[in-house]
Amino acid sequence: MEAVAEGLWGLADYHEKEGEIAKSIKCLEAICQSHDSFLPIIEVKTRLRLATLLLKHTHNANHAKSHLERSQLLLKSIPSCFDLKCRTFSLLSQCYHLVGAIHRQKQILHKALDLAASANSDVSANLWACNFNSQLANALIIEGDCSSALSVLESGYASATQLYYPQLQMFFATSILHVHLMQWPDDNLVQSALHRCDEIWGSLSPDKTEQCLGLFFYNELLHIFYLLRVCNYKSATQHVDKLDAAMKADLQKMREIQRLSNELNAISQSLSRSDLPNRERLLLSTKQAHLQDQITSLSAFSSFLEQPLEPAYFGNASRAWQDKLFLAPPPVDGEWLPKSAVYSLVDLMVVVFGRPRGLFKECAKRIQSGIQTIQGELAKLGINEGVREVDVQHSSIWMAGVYLILLMQLLENNVAMELTRSEFVAAQQVGGLFAGSKMTESKSVQAMCHIYAAISHFCCGDAESLAQALDLIGPVYRMKDSYVGVREEANVHFVYGLLLVRQNDYEEARTKLAKGLQIAHTSTGNLQLISQYLTILGHLALSLHDTIQAREILRSALTLAKKLYDVPTQIWVLSVLKDLYQGLGEVGNQMENDEYQKKKSDELQRKIADAQSSIHHLELIELSRFKVIDMKRGVAASQSMSANLDIPESVGLWTTQPGSSSSRLLDVDSRRRPKRR
């Protein structure tokens, strides 16, 4: 019977290589369903291969689970077979993960770790311990038990250290850093985890780092998330540039591999001809071998293709190897996210850092690229307009949530970009594509909400609103030194400086605003916020009769506002320049300034009118009448990605009426300003 089994295994292999998965499964099922009895070890190996095929090529996790549970029962009666038992535990854990049975998954992984611990501390046992600890940590994180997950990951790191395997050490070190970033228990713990990643990565030779592309992207993105949290935007930009260069190089390599593969397929077709002359066949065979060598040399992880098991932590594992970014060597393998999701995240990072610098053309290109990629991946998962959750495979829901979060982030940045450029219709059109409620307990986000609310009250102009603005900004200002990064400090200095100006405390206002401008310039790189800082400082210099400095500052502010196509800020700057030219008696400059200001005011009014008359305006008004879609589940499932991707937005201070004097905004002697509708 053993010969029969080997024959059916060989036939199953043949059908799988031909892409005939159903036939391959039938061959293996013939062994399991045979009336003649096979040895238990043969049945176990067959069911393992069946489960692997089902996980790799179908969504039938329950069927795979049944085969693995039967294999586990059979293995209990076999004293040896350590490797088979470990493979069964690993695949069964993945099945429980895919069907959402997290408690069962944890139970099976604890048994697996006991098995690994009972074996001699050889290479195989430690490698499997790494596999089980990795999956167990993932299960614990799903349940929100971050402290236990960290303990498990440290155990995995210890196993990798015993193996003297730096790539595996890096895998666990980055995973530990990821968990710390998710919960941020203590600044020192996070920094310690970050430094450990730097040390391990620095110890790897260049040839090894080139082969660890998945780890490279994972590590760099985690560094960016950390730097975003502490608002060190200039350092983060360097990491984004490294990621972008690596992504472009990999995409170019994939295109070259595809070109070589197409050429190889054409040669293989020619070689299949029976009437091909021997001389030509010899030449084509030589070229075929050369092409195969080229493809192998370009495929850094081609050796992984020979591994029979591929962890499927995040859904169907049927993607081709070119679409994966492996994080660790076998038997861990695994991914953080599919390559398409990681590259969409890189596009998002380019947008997040490029938009405040006014790089709108590149940002628009990346946003469209990311959206197209995500929509294609969602379609593969069966997610389209009108689909219901009950119609989606359970194994696809988590990954669909990741793509939807990325899509929302790209759309939000698109809206922000269009609003900066005063393209209100475009912003409405994008804004109508998503609706969500971001619920957070983050002190940082709460502070920014208070800052924006204070600005809103400030713009109303009456005494009661100014008192409310002061009540909002006072507590935030007193706590400014307690925040992790500089985002809150840069913005709170701006608002506090405005309030000091309204209180006639010009010298103190200048000090606060100058400090805030320095922070915004050196740490945030947000040109819109800088231009608004310069505008208020220019007005302040004019109020203190320093006309030379006021002229220089206001010209710089106008230059930045023009670069950003920021029409409201341009109008604000022009209104201050009008006061300057009037005070100096520069009639020619005043006339030229008035003409340009009227042109920009008319442009702004036209854009507002277009926005109000657009179909998207009506859709958004109608949408606001309904309860906002509860996306709390999706946001909670991906807090580690979406919680801290924002960088400082413009404070968005507008003049009350296009063309009105800046004195209407700032001078305490001005009449009471009308409220904005």
Helices and strands as residue ranges (DSSP letters): H 2-17, H 21-32, H 40-57, H 61-76, H 82-98, H 102-118, H 123-142, H 146-162, H 166-183, H 187-203, H 206-211, H 213-229, H 233-271, H 278-298, G 302-306, G 321-323, H 339-354, G 355-357, H 360-380, G 389-391, H 394-420, H 424-431, H 443-460, H 463-478, G 480-482, H 487-502, H 506-519, I 520-524, H 527-543, H 547-563, H 567-584, H 587-613, H 615-623, H 632-637, H 639-642, H 663-666
